[in-house]
Amino acid sequence: MKTKTLRPDKVNVVTLGCSKNLVDSENIITQLKANDYDVHHDSNEAANIVIVNTCGFIDLAKEESINTILDYADRKSRGEIDRLYVTGCLSQRYKDNLEEAIPEVDDYFGTMELPGLLSRLEANYQHDLIGERFITTPEHYAYLKISEGCNRTCSFCAIPLMRGTHVSRPIEELVRQAEHFARTGVKELMLIAQELTYYGLDLYQRRMLPTLLEALAAVEGIEWIRLHYAYPAKFPRDIFDVMAAQPKVCNYLDIPLQHGSDAVLQRMRRQVTRRDTTDLIRYAREVVPGIAIRTTFLVGYPGETEAEFEEMCDFVREMRFERLGVFQYSHEEDTRAYGVEDDVPAEVKARRANRLMEIQQEISYELNQARVGEVTAVLIDRKDGENYVGRTQYDSPDVDNEVHIFAGSAYLRTGDMVTARIESATEYDLIGELVAG
């Protein structure tokens, strides 16, 4: 019998940036494992080959990516690693500059150049692995990227420069991948894309996210389906009908809104008004009572006045979003906004970001207090000291609330779905007690 042996090389794939980058890294790992490589993710173990999957979204992300590359380049110069490759968004956008500035890197690859990276490693691209993917998340949840790229023209955003135009993945392919995940123990699918609601227009000539949700909900073993990164303009409202009718689709929507001032939204080229967004959120809450809306806002966009910032604060107070994050504007080359002066000082951006989060902190505390006494399903993510830590259907990992449950004599496993009563709450966490099933 022929014995399968690993190559002598050990590879460490380092991921920076968002969940979409994480999916790309998981695809790299899957392909390399199929080519008999010993592959690890974000590992501290010694590896002689390192692949850095970079982020180039905003200044802080670019700085982190460059510092990481420089760190590994230094390790290479000391002989600690043999080969260093860089891929991802930063490499896609600044390849020529990086090649000149950091020549220690053996090669740079863009976001869609996986076959080239594999070839450089003398590995073959395995087409039969489409639908399968090694996951680096806890085994009970996985990200499902349903499309790549974006056709929007938001003035501040460099994503289309790095990821290209929108390309949907076929429903059959996504269902096949969901079935593979379910067989490996995944219970929760988090649908991600640059723009979820555009899904299907290129393949089917109409928006097909509701149809995709129905198809994924039919996969046995999948219990939760969560929606990340929708766009408010021309939102297909039948998504809410599916959410209300289909128990597997979480009552949760991640929909970055960016601002609450019509003047700023217009300068951002968002193709939506505050009234449009208000109507959409109210409709969602009417059709799906209890829905958790996660959003993000951008402070310090060029020309943003104190009055326009106050409009955003008023909008947050009015809408009382269940989950909210804040970014400070980053002046990105080659975007439409780059030709306008970045005239809001850094200290003003920071002050406005802190002010908005203070408003949201109070709202979050009040909303969490209202949940005390509620009995709800909780998906267990980990054990932390004497507590099990999990999430409700209204919370995504790493960014939203967690539920802390005293372990006591109970024995739970990661990925268990339990019932808990919320006994108390803080601004961003819930404390629960197991309810006997």
C-alpha positions, 0 to 999 in steps of 0.5 A: 500500500502506498503511504501518503507522506507530507512534503518536508516544508511547513507553511504558516498562513497569516491572515490580516483584515476581515472575514472575507480575507479569512475565507481566502486564507482557508481556501489557500490552506485547503489547496495546500493540504490537498497538495500534501503540505503541512499547513498551519494558520496564524501559528507560533510554531516554526514554519519555513514558508510564510504566506501573509494575506494582507488587508489594505482597506484603511490606513490602520489596516495597511500599517498592520499589513506592512509591519507584519510583512517587514517582521517576516522579512526580517526573520527571513534575513536572519534565516528563520524562514526560507520563503515569504509570499504576500497576497491579498488586498494590499498586494493587489493594490500596491504590488509595484510599490511593495516589490520595490520597498520590500524586495525580501519577499519572494513574490506578491500576489493579488486577491484573485491569484490563488493559482499563481501562488500555488504554482509558485509553491509547486502545488496544483490547483485542485478544481474538485475541491470547489465546495470544500474548505478547511475552516479556521473558525471553531468547528460549529460556525463558518463564513460562506462568501456568496460573491466577490467584488462590488459594483457600488461607487461609494466615494470613500471606498477602495474595495472595488479597486482591490476586489473588482466588480461583483461576481456571484457564486452559483446557488448550487455551488453554495449549497454544496459547500453548506452541505460539506460544512454541515457534514463536518459539524458546522451549525451556523453559516455567516453569509458574507460579501462586499454587498449581499443584496446585489447577489444574483443580478449578474448570474440570474438577472435578478436579486436572488438572496431570498432564493439562496436563503431558502436553499441553504435553510433546506440543508440538514444540520445547519441551524442558523444562517446570519446575514452580513454586509447588506446595502440599504439602497434598493434593498430587496425587502422580501428578505424580511419575509424569508427571515420571518418565515424561516426559523433558521435565518437569524433575526439579524442584519448587518447593514452598514449605513455610514451616516445620518446626514443627507448632505454627507450621504450625497457626498459619499455617493450612497444613493440613499437618504436618511428617510429611505433608511428610516423607512427600511429599518422600520419596515424590517422591525415591523415584519421581523419583530425583535430583529437585531440591526448591526450597522457601522458609521463613518465619522470625519468624512471630508467636509463633515461639519459639527451640524452634520455630525449632530444629525448622525447622533440624532439618527442613532438616538432615533433608530436605537440600533441594537449593534453599532460600530464606528470607523474614522475616515481614512483618505484612500488613494484613487477613490473619488473622495481622494480629490477632496481635502481631508479637512477634518483633523484627526483629533476631531475624528477621534472625538466624534467617534468616541461621542457616537460610541458613548451614545450607543453604549447607553442605548445598548445598556438599555436594550440589554436590560430589557432582555433580562428575564428572557428565555432564549437559545444560546450557541456555546462558543467556548469555556472561559474559567468558570463560565460557558460563553455563547451567543444568541441569534442576535449576535455574531462572533467577535463583534457582538454581545456574548452570553456568560453562563456559570458552568457549575456542574453542567457539562457543555461542549463547544457548538452545543445549542442550549436554552438560557434565561437572562438574569442580568446584563451589562452594556455589551454582555448578558449573564444567563442561567441554564434552563433544564430541557 
